[in-house]
Amino acid sequence: MIQINPEKWLDNYGDYLYNYARFKLPSKEVAEDVVQETFLSAFTSYEKFKGNSSEKTWLVTILKRRIVDYYRKAARNQEKNMSSFKLPFQEQGDFQNHWMEQRAPKNWEVDDKIQLDEFHQVLQYCLSLLSPKHRLVFMMKVLDECSSEQVCKDVEIKPSNLWTIMHRARLQIRECVEKKWLSI
């Protein structure tokens, strides 16, 4: 069995867990709180650790659960109004459900490291504009590469709802990125 040493968790894993949480959560304060909750949760249950993974992997798994919990709670407390977002498709006529010409996707080519860094900043901003539930689902599915079944189970949604959330999140992110990055 692997020896667990809670006294060294902060020194050994604190920065890694914080950086991971900071990328997934809307602010540094929330990331700090969630990492602190992760350490507290791990400390109260470390006797149950079976040693099937490394200590770091175990802590990251707990952190991921805390991030899901944060977004679940945020989604219950405040669901953003989707009325300000208009779908970019023709609503009627021969071209119903086709892109409106002025809202069709643009080219997102990134030529160098500086542009890539700028793109990541804009993407983070655009992710922050999604409702908590949409952000969680998008990050789990796209960034964490979780299976649809896992996302549905963790977020407690149906597969049809997952598809709708992913579709809307992608459209909103695309629109935001094109306004904030490509129009510069």
LOGURO-529466 format. One record per atom (N, C-alpha, C, CB): residue in three letters; x, y, z; residue number from 0. Coordinates in pm, whole numbers. Last residue first. Glycine has a CB too. Layout:
% LOGURO-529466
REC r X Y Z k
REC Ala X Y Z NUM
...
***
This chain:
% LOGURO-529466
REC r X Y Z k
REC Ile -1037 4191 -3409 183
REC Ile -931 4283 -3363 183
REC Ile -856 4338 -3483 183
REC Ile -833 4213 -3267 183
REC Ser -1214 3996 -3470 182
REC Ser -1249 4131 -3516 182
REC Ser -1145 4235 -3476 182
REC Ser -1384 4171 -3461 182
REC Leu -1124 3764 -3352 181
REC Leu -1108 3778 -3496 181
REC Leu -1139 3918 -3547 181
REC Leu -1195 3679 -3565 181
REC Trp -1183 3817 -3075 180
REC Trp -1048 3785 -3123 180
REC Trp -1032 3813 -3272 180
REC Trp -1017 3639 -3095 180
REC Lys -1447 3886 -3018 179
REC Lys -1339 3936 -2931 179
REC Lys -1199 3913 -2987 179
REC Lys -1349 3870 -2797 179
REC Lys -1608 3768 -3216 178
REC Lys -1624 3911 -3182 178
REC Lys -1502 3965 -3109 178
REC Lys -1749 3931 -3095 178
REC Glu -1521 3504 -3222 177
REC Glu -1516 3582 -3345 177
REC Glu -1530 3732 -3317 177
REC Glu -1625 3537 -3441 177
REC Val -1571 3430 -2959 176
REC Val -1433 3432 -3009 176
REC Val -1424 3517 -3134 176
REC Val -1384 3288 -3038 176
REC Cys -1856 3449 -2958 175
REC Cys -1773 3531 -2869 175
REC Cys -1630 3542 -2921 175
REC Cys -1773 3473 -2728 175
REC Glu -1927 3253 -3145 174
REC Glu -1968 3391 -3164 174
REC Glu -1881 3485 -3080 174
REC Glu -2116 3409 -3127 174
REC Arg -1816 3022 -3023 173
REC Arg -1775 3065 -3157 173
REC Arg -1807 3212 -3179 173
REC Arg -1844 2980 -3263 173
REC Ile -1960 3014 -2786 172
REC Ile -1815 3031 -2782 172
REC Ile -1766 3081 -2917 172
REC Ile -1744 2899 -2744 172
REC Gln -2218 2973 -2888 171
REC Gln -2188 3091 -2808 171
REC Gln -2038 3119 -2803 171
REC Gln -2244 3075 -2667 171
REC Leu -2188 2725 -3019 170
REC Leu -2230 2844 -3093 170
REC Leu -2195 2972 -3017 170
REC Leu -2381 2839 -3121 170
REC Arg -2113 2561 -2803 169
REC Arg -2022 2580 -2918 169
REC Arg -2058 2705 -2997 169
REC Arg -2027 2457 -3010 169
REC Ala -2347 2579 -2646 168
REC Ala -2218 2627 -2594 168
REC Ala -2120 2652 -2707 168
REC Ala -2158 2525 -2495 168
REC Arg -2538 2460 -2814 167
REC Arg -2550 2602 -2776 167
REC Arg -2419 2658 -2725 167
REC Arg -2658 2618 -2670 167
REC His -2431 2198 -2827 166
REC His -2458 2276 -2948 166
REC His -2463 2424 -2916 166
REC His -2590 2231 -3014 166
REC Met -2427 2121 -2558 165
REC Met -2303 2129 -2634 165
REC Met -2320 2215 -2759 165
REC Met -2254 1988 -2673 165
REC Ile -2704 2128 -2501 164
REC Ile -2610 2215 -2427 164
REC Ile -2481 2231 -2506 164
REC Ile -2581 2157 -2286 164
REC Thr -2797 1929 -2678 163
REC Thr -2846 2067 -2687 163
REC Thr -2750 2164 -2619 163
REC Thr -2985 2080 -2624 163
REC Trp -2662 1702 -2582 162
REC Trp -2643 1746 -2720 162
REC Trp -2684 1892 -2735 162
REC Trp -2723 1657 -2817 162
REC Leu -2766 1689 -2321 161
REC Leu -2623 1705 -2343 161
REC Leu -2598 1760 -2483 161
REC Leu -2548 1571 -2323 161
REC Asn -3032 1633 -2373 160
REC Asn -2998 1762 -2312 160
REC Asn -2850 1791 -2330 160
REC Asn -3035 1764 -2162 160
REC Ser -3007 1375 -2467 159
REC Ser -3060 1478 -2557 159
REC Ser -3030 1618 -2503 159
REC Ser -3213 1461 -2575 159
REC Pro -2906 1242 -2234 158
REC Pro -2824 1257 -2356 158
REC Pro -2876 1364 -2452 158
REC Pro -2817 1126 -2428 158
REC Lys -2990 1430 -1934 157
REC Lys -3017 1325 -2032 157
REC Lys -2931 1347 -2156 157
REC Lys -3168 1322 -2070 157
REC Ile -2795 1493 -1635 156
REC Ile -2875 1535 -1750 156
REC Ile -2896 1416 -1842 156
REC Ile -2807 1653 -1826 156
REC Glu -2605 1504 -1419 155
REC Glu -2743 1462 -1401 155
REC Glu -2834 1520 -1510 155
REC Glu -2793 1504 -1262 155
REC Val -2342 1532 -1432 154
REC Val -2418 1657 -1432 154
REC Val -2568 1631 -1414 154
REC Val -2394 1732 -1563 154
REC Asp -2257 1264 -1427 153
REC Asp -2204 1361 -1332 153
REC Asp -2289 1486 -1320 153
REC Asp -2064 1399 -1371 153
REC Lys -2407 1145 -1642 152
REC Lys -2416 1093 -1505 152
REC Lys -2372 1199 -1404 152
REC Lys -2329 966 -1489 152
REC Cys -2326 1296 -1862 151
REC Cys -2468 1288 -1826 151
REC Cys -2485 1243 -1682 151
REC Cys -2541 1191 -1920 151
REC Val -2050 1241 -1856 150
REC Val -2098 1379 -1840 150
REC Val -2244 1377 -1795 150
REC Val -2083 1459 -1972 150
REC Gln -2052 964 -1904 149
REC Gln -1995 1016 -1780 149
REC Gln -2046 1158 -1753 149
REC Gln -1842 1014 -1785 149
REC Glu -2165 952 -2160 148
REC Glu -2230 884 -2049 148
REC Glu -2182 940 -1915 148
REC Glu -2204 733 -2056 148
REC Ser -1976 1085 -2311 147
REC Ser -2110 1143 -2297 147
REC Ser -2182 1082 -2178 147
REC Ser -2192 1121 -2425 147
REC Ser -1653 1087 -2151 146
REC Ser -1754 1027 -2237 146
REC Ser -1888 1095 -2213 146
REC Ser -1764 874 -2211 146
REC Cys -1428 1366 -2140 145
REC Cys -1512 1267 -2073 145
REC Cys -1612 1210 -2173 145
REC Cys -1586 1329 -1952 145
REC Glu -1231 1553 -2210 144
REC Glu -1259 1440 -2298 144
REC Glu -1334 1327 -2226 144
REC Glu -1129 1387 -2355 144
REC Asp -1181 1791 -2094 143
REC Asp -1145 1672 -2017 143
REC Asp -1165 1543 -2096 143
REC Asp -1225 1666 -1889 143
REC Leu -1269 1958 -2306 142
REC Leu -1135 1974 -2248 142
REC Leu -1090 1851 -2170 142
REC Leu -1133 2095 -2157 142
REC Val -1525 1849 -2385 141
REC Val -1423 1889 -2481 141
REC Val -1283 1893 -2419 141
REC Val -1456 2025 -2538 141
REC Lys -1673 1762 -2156 140
REC Lys -1680 1689 -2283 140
REC Lys -1561 1721 -2374 140
REC Lys -1810 1722 -2356 140
REC Met -1610 1944 -1951 139
REC Met -1598 1800 -1929 139
REC Met -1588 1725 -2062 139
REC Met -1718 1747 -1847 139
REC Met -1665 2189 -2076 138
REC Met -1529 2158 -2031 138
REC Met -1511 2009 -2007 138
REC Met -1498 2234 -1903 138
REC Phe -1943 2166 -2131 137
REC Phe -1847 2187 -2238 137
REC Phe -1706 2147 -2195 137
REC Phe -1849 2334 -2283 137
REC Val -2046 2135 -1868 136
REC Val -2067 2031 -1969 136
REC Val -1964 2044 -2081 136
REC Val -2210 2038 -2027 136
REC Leu -1962 2381 -1750 135
REC Leu -1923 2251 -1695 135
REC Leu -1933 2142 -1801 135
REC Leu -2009 2216 -1573 135
REC Arg -2094 2568 -1913 134
REC Arg -1949 2568 -1902 134
REC Arg -1898 2433 -1852 134
REC Arg -1902 2681 -1808 134
REC His -2361 2504 -1867 133
REC His -2306 2490 -2003 133
REC His -2154 2486 -1999 133
REC His -2354 2606 -2093 133
REC Lys -2377 2565 -1592 132
REC Lys -2403 2429 -1640 132
REC Lys -2343 2407 -1778 132
REC Lys -2554 2401 -1643 132
REC Pro -2314 2845 -1583 131
REC Pro -2235 2744 -1511 131
REC Pro -2254 2602 -1564 131
REC Pro -2269 2748 -1364 131
REC Ser -2325 2990 -1913 130
REC Ser -2389 2960 -1784 130
REC Ser -2306 2853 -1714 130
REC Ser -2538 2912 -1804 130
REC Leu -2038 3160 -2046 129
REC Leu -2137 3053 -2051 129
REC Leu -2203 3040 -1914 129
REC Leu -2073 2919 -2095 129
REC Leu -1835 3335 -1995 128
REC Leu -1966 3392 -2025 128
REC Leu -2076 3286 -2034 128
REC Leu -1960 3468 -2155 128
REC Ser -1606 3187 -1971 127
REC Ser -1660 3247 -1849 127
REC Ser -1799 3306 -1871 127
REC Ser -1566 3355 -1796 127
REC Leu -1546 3130 -2235 126
REC Leu -1597 3023 -2149 126
REC Leu -1662 3080 -2023 126
REC Leu -1483 2927 -2110 126
REC Cys -1445 3382 -2306 125
REC Cys -1569 3334 -2366 125
REC Cys -1630 3219 -2286 125
REC Cys -1544 3289 -2510 125
REC Tyr -1206 3385 -2155 124
REC Tyr -1309 3487 -2134 124
REC Tyr -1444 3437 -2186 124
REC Tyr -1270 3620 -2204 124
REC Gln -1075 3168 -2274 123
REC Gln -1107 3165 -2130 123
REC Gln -1217 3265 -2099 123
REC Gln -981 3195 -2045 123
REC Leu -1048 3273 -2534 122
REC Leu -1127 3152 -2511 122
REC Leu -1168 3141 -2364 122
REC Leu -1050 3028 -2554 122
REC Val -874 3485 -2485 121
REC Val -1009 3513 -2534 121
REC Val -1100 3393 -2509 121
REC Val -1006 3549 -2684 121
REC Gln -650 3337 -2404 120
REC Gln -708 3437 -2314 120
REC Gln -853 3468 -2355 120
REC Gln -623 3567 -2315 120
REC His -600 3185 -2634 119
REC His -636 3117 -2509 119
REC His -698 3214 -2409 119
REC His -512 3052 -2447 119
REC Phe -531 3391 -2816 118
REC Phe -650 3309 -2839 118
REC Phe -695 3241 -2710 118
REC Phe -623 3204 -2946 118
REC Glu -291 3477 -2705 117
REC Glu -404 3570 -2712 117
REC Glu -535 3493 -2730 117
REC Glu -386 3671 -2828 117
REC Asp -141 3244 -2748 116
REC Asp -163 3293 -2612 116
REC Asp -283 3388 -2607 116
REC Asp -37 3365 -2559 116
REC Leu -148 3241 -3029 115
REC Leu -205 3130 -2954 115
REC Leu -234 3171 -2810 115
REC Leu -110 3009 -2957 115
REC Gln -7 3474 -3092 114
REC Gln -148 3464 -3128 114
REC Gln -216 3352 -3049 114
REC Gln -163 3441 -3278 114
REC Ile 241 3390 -2995 113
REC Ile 177 3509 -2938 113
REC Ile 27 3506 -2968 113
REC Ile 241 3638 -2994 113
REC Lys 299 3168 -3160 112
REC Lys 279 3150 -3016 112
REC Lys 207 3268 -2953 112
REC Lys 413 3128 -2947 112
REC Asp 115 3198 -3475 111
REC Asp 235 3192 -3392 111
REC Asp 197 3181 -3244 111
REC Asp 323 3316 -3415 111
REC Asp -130 3171 -3618 110
REC Asp -2 3163 -3688 110
REC Asp 119 3145 -3597 110
REC Asp 16 3286 -3769 110
REC Val -436 3022 -3634 109
REC Val -342 3080 -3538 109
REC Val -203 3060 -3595 109
REC Val -356 3015 -3394 109
REC Glu -753 3056 -3792 108
REC Glu -611 3019 -3799 108
REC Glu -529 3094 -3696 108
REC Glu -556 3047 -3939 108
REC Trp -1035 3047 -3812 107
REC Trp -971 3069 -3682 107
REC Trp -822 3036 -3685 107
REC Trp -1040 2986 -3575 107
REC Asn -1267 3188 -4034 106
REC Asn -1144 3111 -4022 106
REC Asn -1072 3147 -3891 106
REC Asn -1050 3137 -4144 106
REC Lys -1615 3186 -3929 105
REC Lys -1496 3248 -3990 105
REC Lys -1376 3156 -3969 105
REC Lys -1470 3390 -3930 105
REC Pro -1953 3075 -3988 104
REC Pro -1822 3064 -3921 104
REC Pro -1710 3131 -4001 104
REC Pro -1787 2918 -3897 104
REC Ala -2213 3322 -4049 103
REC Ala -2145 3197 -4083 103
REC Ala -2007 3194 -4017 103
REC Ala -2131 3180 -4237 103
REC Arg -2357 3552 -4024 102
REC Arg -2320 3482 -3901 102
REC Arg -2253 3349 -3927 102
REC Arg -2442 3461 -3815 102
REC Gln -2428 3653 -4270 101
REC Gln -2347 3739 -4184 101
REC Gln -2302 3670 -4054 101
REC Gln -2425 3864 -4149 101
REC Glu -2590 3437 -4368 100
REC Glu -2464 3474 -4432 100
REC Glu -2374 3555 -4340 100
REC Glu -2492 3552 -4559 100
REC Met -2701 3191 -4145 99
REC Met -2724 3325 -4199 99
REC Met -2589 3373 -4253 99
REC Met -2782 3425 -4089 99
REC Trp -2687 2843 -4221 98
REC Trp -2624 2962 -4162 98
REC Trp -2677 3089 -4227 98
REC Trp -2471 2954 -4176 98
REC His -3005 2672 -4226 97
REC His -2873 2700 -4282 97
REC His -2819 2827 -4218 97
REC His -2879 2715 -4438 97
REC Asn -3265 2654 -4135 96
REC Asn -3161 2581 -4060 96
REC Asn -3024 2588 -4126 96
REC Asn -3201 2437 -4045 96
REC Gln -3399 2731 -4453 95
REC Gln -3424 2710 -4310 95
REC Gln -3317 2617 -4251 95
REC Gln -3565 2651 -4287 95
REC Phe -3398 2815 -4713 94
REC Phe -3269 2792 -4646 94
REC Phe -3285 2777 -4494 94
REC Phe -3172 2907 -4678 94
REC Asp -3659 2863 -4787 93
REC Asp -3586 2753 -4852 93
REC Asp -3455 2718 -4782 93
REC Asp -3557 2789 -4996 93
REC Gly -3818 2959 -4471 92
REC Gly -3787 2969 -4614 92
REC Gly -3708 2849 -4664 92
REC Gly -3709 3095 -4642 92
REC Gln -3675 3032 -4146 91
REC Gln -3782 2992 -4237 91
REC Gln -3736 3003 -4382 91
REC Gln -3907 3079 -4215 91
REC Glu -3450 3090 -4002 90
REC Glu -3562 3030 -3930 90
REC Glu -3675 2983 -4021 90
REC Glu -3616 3129 -3831 90
REC Gln -3106 3042 -4043 89
REC Gln -3230 3088 -4104 89
REC Gln -3345 3016 -4035 89
REC Gln -3231 3061 -4260 89
REC Phe -2902 3073 -3746 88
REC Phe -2955 2998 -3860 88
REC Phe -3081 3064 -3914 88
REC Phe -2984 2852 -3819 88
REC Pro -2777 3135 -3500 87
REC Pro -2730 3196 -3625 87
REC Pro -2781 3125 -3751 87
REC Pro -2581 3197 -3626 87
REC Leu -2982 3218 -3220 86
REC Leu -2923 3115 -3304 86
REC Leu -2892 3172 -3442 86
REC Leu -3019 2993 -3316 86
REC Lys -2896 3465 -2992 85
REC Lys -2983 3429 -3103 85
REC Lys -2913 3325 -3189 85
REC Lys -3021 3554 -3187 85
REC Phe -2894 3542 -2660 84
REC Phe -2822 3467 -2763 84
REC Phe -2921 3422 -2869 84
REC Phe -2747 3344 -2702 84
REC Ser -3055 3649 -2474 83
REC Ser -2965 3741 -2542 83
REC Ser -2887 3672 -2654 83
REC Ser -2869 3803 -2442 83
REC Ser -3190 3434 -2360 82
REC Ser -3262 3518 -2454 82
REC Ser -3171 3614 -2529 82
REC Ser -3369 3595 -2382 82
REC Met -3084 3272 -2170 81
REC Met -3037 3249 -2306 81
REC Met -3100 3346 -2406 81
REC Met -3067 3105 -2348 81
REC Asn -2978 3365 -1856 80
REC Asn -3086 3378 -1953 80
REC Asn -3030 3364 -2094 80
REC Asn -3159 3512 -1936 80
REC Lys -2815 3133 -1640 79
REC Lys -2815 3254 -1725 79
REC Lys -2929 3248 -1824 79
REC Lys -2681 3269 -1799 79
REC Glu -2915 3027 -1331 78
REC Glu -2906 2984 -1470 78
REC Glu -2916 3109 -1556 78
REC Glu -3019 2880 -1507 78
REC Gln -2817 2988 -1020 77
REC Gln -2827 3096 -1118 77
REC Gln -2808 3043 -1259 77
REC Gln -2723 3205 -1089 77
REC Asn -2826 2765 -854 76
REC Asn -2849 2897 -796 76
REC Asn -2872 3006 -900 76
REC Asn -2732 2934 -712 76
REC Arg -2769 2550 -1017 75
REC Arg -2894 2551 -942 75
REC Arg -2927 2690 -892 75
REC Arg -2887 2454 -824 75
REC Ala -2518 2623 -1108 74
REC Ala -2627 2608 -1204 74
REC Ala -2762 2609 -1135 74
REC Ala -2611 2478 -1284 74
REC Ala -2370 2618 -873 73
REC Ala -2386 2744 -943 73
REC Ala -2503 2737 -1042 73
REC Ala -2257 2782 -1016 73
REC Lys -2382 2342 -819 72
REC Lys -2440 2438 -724 72
REC Lys -2465 2572 -793 72
REC Lys -2347 2458 -601 72
REC Arg -2245 2245 -1041 71
REC Arg -2382 2201 -1012 71
REC Arg -2452 2302 -923 71
REC Arg -2381 2062 -945 71
REC Tyr -1996 2368 -1008 70
REC Tyr -2082 2407 -1120 70
REC Tyr -2225 2360 -1102 70
REC Tyr -2026 2352 -1249 70
REC Tyr -1906 2238 -772 69
REC Tyr -1916 2384 -778 69
REC Tyr -2012 2427 -889 69
REC Tyr -1776 2447 -802 69
REC Asp -1906 1968 -852 68
REC Asp -1996 2013 -747 68
REC Asp -2016 2165 -750 68
REC Asp -1943 1970 -610 68
REC Val -1697 1979 -1039 67
REC Val -1832 1943 -1083 67
REC Val -1934 1990 -980 67
REC Val -1844 1790 -1105 67
REC Ile -1493 2039 -858 66
REC Ile -1524 2133 -966 66
REC Ile -1665 2106 -1020 66
REC Ile -1420 2123 -1079 66
REC Arg -1492 1809 -702 65
REC Arg -1523 1938 -638 65
REC Arg -1558 2043 -743 65
REC Arg -1403 1986 -552 65
REC Arg -1408 1624 -893 64
REC Arg -1541 1610 -832 64
REC Arg -1584 1740 -766 64
REC Arg -1541 1496 -728 64
REC Lys -1148 1719 -938 63
REC Lys -1245 1718 -1048 63
REC Lys -1388 1708 -994 63
REC Lys -1217 1600 -1144 63
REC Leu -1036 1670 -684 62
REC Leu -1050 1807 -734 62
REC Leu -1154 1813 -846 62
REC Leu -916 1860 -783 62
REC Ile -1031 1391 -684 61
REC Ile -1114 1460 -585 61
REC Ile -1139 1604 -633 61
REC Ile -1045 1460 -445 61
REC Thr -846 1359 -892 60
REC Thr -981 1302 -904 60
REC Thr -1076 1370 -806 60
REC Thr -978 1149 -879 60
REC Val -623 1476 -777 59
REC Val -682 1537 -897 59
REC Val -825 1486 -918 59
REC Val -596 1508 -1022 59
REC Leu -572 1291 -571 58
REC Leu -609 1429 -538 58
REC Leu -673 1500 -657 58
REC Leu -485 1507 -492 58
REC Trp -505 1065 -727 57
REC Trp -616 1059 -633 57
REC Trp -664 1200 -598 57
REC Trp -575 984 -506 57
REC Thr -278 1158 -855 56
REC Thr -395 1121 -934 56
REC Thr -520 1118 -847 56
REC Thr -375 985 -1001 56
REC Lys -109 1188 -630 55
REC Lys -144 1304 -714 55
REC Lys -271 1275 -795 55
REC Lys -27 1339 -808 55
REC Glu -81 925 -542 54
REC Glu -141 1025 -453 54
REC Glu -189 1145 -534 54
REC Glu -40 1069 -345 54
REC Ser -166 691 -803 53
REC Ser -72 773 -727 53
REC Ser -149 871 -639 53
REC Ser 25 850 -822 53
REC Ser -390 414 -740 52
REC Ser -334 521 -824 52
REC Ser -232 597 -740 52
REC Ser -447 617 -879 52
REC Asn -461 239 -550 51
REC Asn -472 193 -688 51
REC Asn -419 295 -788 51
REC Asn -617 160 -720 51
REC Gly -471 298 -281 50
REC Gly -340 291 -345 50
REC Gly -344 239 -487 50
REC Gly -250 206 -264 50
REC Lys -702 342 -142 49
REC Lys -660 203 -160 49
REC Lys -524 189 -226 49
REC Lys -762 130 -241 49
REC Phe -816 555 105 48
REC Phe -734 549 -17 48
REC Phe -674 409 -29 48
REC Phe -622 657 -14 48
REC Lys -932 574 348 47
REC Lys -1002 493 249 47
REC Lys -923 479 119 47
REC Lys -1139 552 219 47
REC Glu -788 757 486 46
REC Glu -778 617 531 46
REC Glu -841 523 430 46
REC Glu -845 600 667 46
REC Tyr -861 1002 380 45
REC Tyr -739 938 327 45
REC Tyr -720 795 377 45
REC Tyr -617 1020 365 45
REC Ser -1077 1165 436 44
REC Ser -1104 1030 387 44
REC Ser -978 956 342 44
REC Ser -1202 1036 272 44
REC Thr -1002 1412 522 43
REC Thr -1103 1343 602 43
REC Thr -1128 1199 555 43
REC Thr -1233 1421 597 43
REC Phe -820 1483 321 42
REC Phe -772 1460 458 42
REC Phe -873 1381 541 42
REC Phe -742 1594 527 42
REC Ala -987 1520 101 41
REC Ala -885 1413 99 41
REC Ala -839 1380 240 41
REC Ala -765 1455 13 41
REC Ser -1134 1741 192 40
REC Ser -1202 1616 160 40
REC Ser -1103 1499 161 40
REC Ser -1271 1625 22 40
REC Leu -925 1928 214 39
REC Leu -1005 1892 331 39
REC Leu -1075 1758 309 39
REC Leu -1109 2002 361 39
REC Phe -835 1942 -53 38
REC Phe -744 1896 53 38
REC Phe -822 1852 177 38
REC Phe -645 2008 90 38
REC Thr -1074 2042 -167 37
REC Thr -1015 1916 -213 37
REC Thr -924 1859 -105 37
REC Thr -936 1937 -344 37
REC Glu -1105 2287 -46 36
REC Glu -1206 2184 -23 36
REC Glu -1154 2046 -62 36
REC Glu -1335 2216 -101 36
REC Gln -881 2410 -164 35
REC Gln -886 2393 -19 35
REC Gln -989 2285 19 35
REC Gln -921 2526 51 35
REC Val -967 2412 -426 34
REC Val -847 2335 -391 34
REC Val -845 2310 -241 34
REC Val -718 2410 -436 34
REC Val -1185 2585 -398 33
REC Val -1209 2447 -441 33
REC Val -1087 2360 -411 33
REC Val -1242 2444 -592 33
REC Asp -1059 2825 -320 32
REC Asp -1157 2760 -233 32
REC Asp -1176 2614 -269 32
REC Asp -1291 2833 -241 32
REC Glu -900 2878 -547 31
REC Glu -838 2858 -415 31
REC Glu -932 2784 -321 31
REC Glu -797 2993 -353 31
REC Ala -1103 2912 -740 30
REC Ala -1004 2804 -754 30
REC Ala -937 2774 -620 30
REC Ala -898 2842 -860 30
REC Val -1227 3140 -640 29
REC Val -1303 3015 -646 29
REC Val -1207 2897 -658 29
REC Val -1402 3016 -766 29
REC Glu -1013 3320 -675 28
REC Glu -1069 3296 -542 28
REC Glu -1148 3165 -537 28
REC Glu -1160 3412 -500 28
REC Lys -973 3325 -947 27
REC Lys -867 3267 -863 27
REC Lys -920 3237 -723 27
REC Lys -747 3363 -855 27
REC Ser -1267 3218 -1134 26
REC Ser -1181 3317 -1068 26
REC Ser -1076 3248 -981 26
REC Ser -1265 3415 -983 26
REC Pro -1403 3006 -1269 25
REC Pro -1413 3144 -1317 25
REC Pro -1321 3246 -1251 25
REC Pro -1550 3189 -1299 25
REC Leu -1212 2702 -1349 24
REC Leu -1306 2781 -1269 24
REC Leu -1299 2929 -1304 24
REC Leu -1279 2762 -1121 24
REC Lys -1015 2576 -1495 23
REC Lys -1151 2525 -1504 23
REC Lys -1255 2616 -1439 23
REC Lys -1158 2390 -1443 23
REC Phe -775 2698 -1436 22
REC Phe -814 2686 -1576 22
REC Phe -961 2651 -1589 22
REC Phe -728 2582 -1646 22
REC Arg -769 2663 -1163 21
REC Arg -777 2800 -1217 21
REC Arg -820 2798 -1362 21
REC Arg -641 2871 -1203 21
REC Ala -730 2389 -1133 20
REC Ala -858 2449 -1094 20
REC Ala -876 2587 -1156 20
REC Ala -869 2458 -942 20
REC Tyr -464 2372 -1226 19
REC Tyr -570 2293 -1289 19
REC Tyr -706 2357 -1260 19
REC Tyr -566 2145 -1238 19
REC Asn -340 2540 -1040 18
REC Asn -336 2572 -1183 18
REC Asn -444 2497 -1260 18
REC Asn -197 2540 -1241 18
REC Tyr -394 2395 -801 17
REC Tyr -444 2531 -819 17
REC Tyr -446 2567 -968 17
REC Tyr -356 2632 -740 17
REC Leu -258 2155 -847 16
REC Leu -403 2153 -829 16
REC Leu -462 2292 -851 16
REC Leu -438 2102 -688 16
REC Tyr 8 2255 -866 15
REC Tyr -52 2180 -976 15
REC Tyr -205 2183 -966 15
REC Tyr 0 2034 -976 15
REC Asp 44 2374 -613 14
REC Asp 51 2454 -735 14
REC Asp -16 2384 -852 14
REC Asp 198 2485 -770 14
REC Gly 8 2142 -438 13
REC Gly -72 2264 -429 13
REC Gly -73 2345 -558 13
REC Gly -21 2350 -318 13
REC Tyr 171 1919 -425 12
REC Tyr 64 1921 -524 12
REC Tyr -16 2051 -530 12
REC Tyr -28 1809 -499 12
REC Asn 377 1953 -231 11
REC Asn 396 1865 -347 11
REC Asn 295 1887 -459 11
REC Asn 389 1721 -302 11
REC Asp 278 2135 -40 10
REC Asp 407 2158 -105 10
REC Asp 421 2077 -235 10
REC Asp 522 2122 -10 10
REC Leu 31 2011 26 9
REC Leu 35 2148 -23 9
REC Leu 165 2176 -97 9
REC Leu 19 2247 93 9
REC Trp 112 1750 111 8
REC Trp 24 1770 -4 8
REC Trp 35 1911 -61 8
REC Trp -119 1743 36 8
REC Lys 255 1693 338 7
REC Lys 331 1737 220 7
REC Lys 243 1767 98 7
REC Lys 432 1633 183 7
REC Glu 79 1601 527 6
REC Glu 157 1721 560 6
REC Glu 231 1776 438 6
REC Glu 257 1689 670 6
REC Pro -28 1359 428 5
REC Pro -105 1484 413 5
REC Pro -24 1610 442 5
REC Pro -223 1480 503 5
REC Asn 94 1103 283 4
REC Asn 153 1201 373 4
REC Asn 83 1336 356 4
REC Asn 304 1214 346 4
REC Ile 58 754 245 3
REC Ile -2 886 226 3
REC Ile 58 982 328 3
REC Ile -159 881 240 3
REC Gln 214 488 87 2
REC Gln 214 570 208 2
REC Gln 161 710 175 2
REC Gln 357 579 269 2
REC Ile 45 226 -75 1
REC Ile 119 351 -85 1
REC Ile 105 430 44 1
REC Ile 70 434 -206 1
REC Met 84 -119 0 0
REC Met 0 0 0 0
REC Met 88 125 0 0
REC Met -95 0 122 0
***
